Amino acid sequence: MSSSDNMSDLGPGTRGVLAGRRKEWTGTPDHPGAVVNPAVWRASTHLYPDMAALRAHPANEDGRFYYGRRGAPTQWALAEALTQIEPGAAGTVLYPSGVAAIAGVLLTVLRPGDVLLMTDNAYEPSRVMARGLLRDFGVETRWFDPTSIAAFEAACCDRTKAVLLESPGSLTMEVQDVPALAAAAKARGIVSVLDNTWASPLGFAGLSHGVDIVAMSLTKHVSGHSDCMMGSASAGPGWYRKLRLRSQGLGLVVSPDDASLMLRGLRTMKMRLEAETVSALAIAGWLEGRPEVARVLCPMLPGSPGHELWARDFAGGCGLFSFVLKGGSSAARDALIDALALFGIGYSWGGFESLATPVDPASIRTASAWPLAGMAMEDRFGVRLSIGLEDTADLIADIEQALGAWRAAL
């Protein structure tokens, strides 16, 4: 949904509290029915008082009742809130998941015969989409080294219509020079799309850095409670209208109950991100000094790959980072993860609880190597940590005892 409200003078925490809370959705303080949060509007059918009202009603206007698939105040409030925390956005479209958001965006900007450039550190479902759905629709995908603007430029051709960026990459954490890549794309008439799930608009304002469309998996930081799934895409006026129409054409809609949960999570996202970042930095710094660890991949950590770009462009971080073990085996790495008591084993992140998963990108890389430059071939067994809201000292102690299980398995 689009919004003309201007919150640019307010801080990110204040915007997160106020965004999407129109008085027509919550009531006014002098009314006995006023509430803090928009109510959950569950309805498939919206009724008109008479035929004159039906004929006079705009059939496809933001924020107007029409039919349940077009949304109601709960979904409109979430979309407007996301627009208001994304500087430069004219509107936001909601999708059932983060993958659906990426698919919705790419099906909007691409046509049969087009070429899509995709960063080689992209989220694996994005790669699967390129090799399946997009290929079936006649779109060719080419991958490029995420750290090389020259590689991006070399991959461009006359048929290149879009580039999908992800910074940092959600497994190996490479930070891309997004402003430079977006500018290079714009100079060639290429639409730039950023998967900004890691940082959110609070940590990196993608549209303000030159990107055309910013997508997120709201399942992660916005939800924050690991209990619902959703995605979003925000853009300026032109692309927002096209995204919205394509989403409607695909019949996409999100549940008002899930939208309500996302609004709840959005209010505390800034505090959670700040707490997770502090804890993640402490844990990453501790891991850096461990003899069992070959490299810590945490762009927030000084000296870690990509830190200079992160410090230049980002206003904040999150709890997601990876580390690479010094040698060992897949079985030993499994023993480490199995030994963790405070970390769940699961594929999401950004919730209140800590998680751990293995990192094995070699089989999916096509344009950049794994292990990364400067790493020994035997140092290829990685672990990704999503740091939650547990006490930092408890998480460090848990990792320390799990490293003992790794040593015992060698």
Buried (B, 14 or more C-beta within 10 A) or exposed (E): BBBEEEBEEBEBBEBBBBBBBBEEBBBEEEEEEEEEBBBBBEEEEBEEEEEEEEEEEEEEEBBEBBEBEBBBBBBBBBBBBBBBBBBBBBBBBBBBBBBBBBBBBBBBBBEEEBBBBBBBBBBEBBBEBBEEEBEEEEBBBBBBBBBBBEBBBEBBEEEBBBBBBBBBBBBBBBBBBBBBBBBBBBEBEBBBBBBBBBBBBBBBBBBBBBBBBBBBBBBBBBBBBBEBBBBBBBBBEEBBBBBBEBBBEBEBBBBBEBBBBBBBBBBBBBEBBBBBBBBBBBBBBBBBEBEBBBBBBBBBBEEBBBBEBBEEBBEBBBBBBBBBBBBBBEEBBBBBBEBBEBBBEEEBBBBBBBBBBBBBBEEBBEBBEBBBEEBEEEBBBBBBBBBBBBEBEEBBEBBEEBBEBBEEBE
